[in-house]
């Protein structure tokens, strides 16, 4: 009987601990969602730093891609630890603040890419890093965005891969590599006809 009582008490303790852990996970997941919502609102401000506009984010095309973004984030929550997602979002928000205050966010953005390369925010961070570089380093980072982070999304529905293609093609045009630019523009139109920029407009309509 004594052994039975001890077993019962241990089982109750385990259940209580499990319930507490479940509560902590739910609390953490809620925190992550709040951070993501905050970042989605701030996304347009970061876009302005790169010449975008937050005013037109609610175009029908942008709304469509925002739904894709939300589905993508839901899958991420299922497959990765809430604590890692939270930390990546916090770092990304810190970088956003630095950009709005005309600071240097490179170190923070680079930490998102190196520490959490499997998460959505890594692609967003690397694209912003690419936009701050010039020459071969800019080209390298944009190519890496296309190769590794193509399916990452910003909160406004803009997709990293197509944006990187457009920016790399524009870079090629500026440096006299017209044939490389044409190939990328063609690829963008074929692979991502529904992709939008931070202004909510279709990227294919921005092709010269």
N, C-alpha and C positions, 0 to 999 in steps of 0.2 A: 504493500500500500504506500509506504514511504517513497519508494522508487517511482511509483505512479504519480504521486503528488509532485515530486521533483521534476519529472518529465513534463507534467502539465504546466508547471510554473515556467520552465524553460521555453516551452512552446509559446506561452502567452507573451513572454519577454521578446521572443523572436518576432512574433506578429506585431507587437507594439513598435519594435525597432524598424521593421519593414514599413509600417505605416508612416513612421516619421521620415524615413528615407523617401517614400513616395511623395509625401508632402513637400519635402525639400526639392525634389525633381520638378514637381508642378510649379513651385514658386520660382525656380530657376527658369523654367520654360516661359513663364509669364514675363519675367524680367527680360528675356531675350526678345519676346514679341514687342515689348515696350520700346526696347532699344531699336529694333528694326523699324517700327512705326516712326520713331523720332528721326532715324536716319533717312527714311523715305521723304520726310518733310524737308530735311536739310539738303537732299540730293540736288535739288534745283539750284541751291546756292553754290554748291561746288561746281555745277555745270556752268554757271555764270563766269566763274574764274577762267574757264576754258572757252568762253565765247558763246555759251549756250544761253537759253532763256527758260525760266521756270514758268512763264506766263502761259505757254501753249501746251503744257504737259497733258491736258485732258482732251486731246484730240481723240477721235474714235480709234485711230491706229495705236495711240499710246495706251488707251484703256485696254485694248486687246492684249498688248504686250505686258501690261502690268498684271493681268490675270496669269499669264505664263510665268512671270516672276514669282507670284505668290505660290503657284504650284511647285515651282522649283525650290522655293524656300521650305515648303512643307516637306518635301522629300529630304531635304538636308536635315531637318529636325529629326526625322526618323532614323537617319543613317549615321549621325555624328553626335558627339556629346554636347549637351546644352552648355556646359561650362566653357568649352572651346569656342562655340558660336558666340557666346556672350563676350568673351575676351576679344575675339576678332572684331566684333561690333564696337566695343569700347575703344579699341585702338583706332578703328576707322573713324569714329566720331571725333577722336582727338586730332586726327589728321585733317578732318573737315574744318575743325575750329582753327587750326593753324593756317589753312588755306584762306579762310574768310578773313583772318587777321593779318594776311600777307606775310605769314611766317614761312619757315621751311619744313614741309611735312615729309621730306624724303625718307628720313630715318624711320619714322613711324610707319609709313606706307610699306617700306621694305621689310619691316618686322612682320607685317600682316602676311606678306608673300612668303617669307622664309619660315615663319612659325606655323602658318595654317594654309599650306598650298592646296589642301583638299577642299577648302571651303569657298563658298561663292565670293566672299569679300576679297579673296586673294586676286582674282581677276580684275575686279574694280580697282584695287590698289595698284596693280602693275600697270594698268592702262593710264592712270594718273601719273605714275612715275615716268612712263614713256612720253607723255605730253610735256614733261618738264626737261626732257633731254634733247640733244641735237645730234646730228651726224650718225655715225655707225651705232652708237649706243641707243639712239632713238629707234633706229631700224631693228636692232636686235630685240629690244623690248616689245615692239609692236608685233614682230614675228612670233615671239614667245606667247603673247596674248592670244594670237590666232591658233597656235599649236596646242597650248595647254589650257587656256581659260576661255575658249570660244563660247561656251554655254553659260558663262557667268552673267548675271544681270545686275543693273543698278535698280534702285527702288522706283525710279520713274519709268521703268520698262525698257530702257536702252540696254542693248546686249553688247557685251564686250567684244566678241569676235567680229561681228559686222562693223562696229565702230573702229576697231583696229585696222580692218581692211581698208575702210574709207580713208583713214588718216595716213596709212602707209602708202596708199595709192596717190594721195595728195603730195606726200613727201617725195615720191618718185617723180611726179610731175615737176615739182620745184627743183629737183636735181637733174632734170633732163633725161630721166629714164622712162620715156613715154610708153614704150612697149610693155615694161613691167607694170606701169600704171594701168594700161588698158586691160591687161590680164586680170588684175585684181578687181577692177570695176566690173568686169564681166562675171567674175566669180561671185562677187557680192550680189549682183542682180539675180544670178542663178540660184545661189544657196540661201539667200536671206531677203527675199522680196518684201517681207512684212516687217523687217527690222526698222526701228525708229531711232532718232537721235534724242538728245536731252531736250530738244525743243518740241518733241512729240511728232515731228514730221518724218515721213518715210526717207530712209537713207538713199534709196534708189533715185529719188527725185533730186538729190544733191550731186549726182554724178554729172560732170561736165560733158 
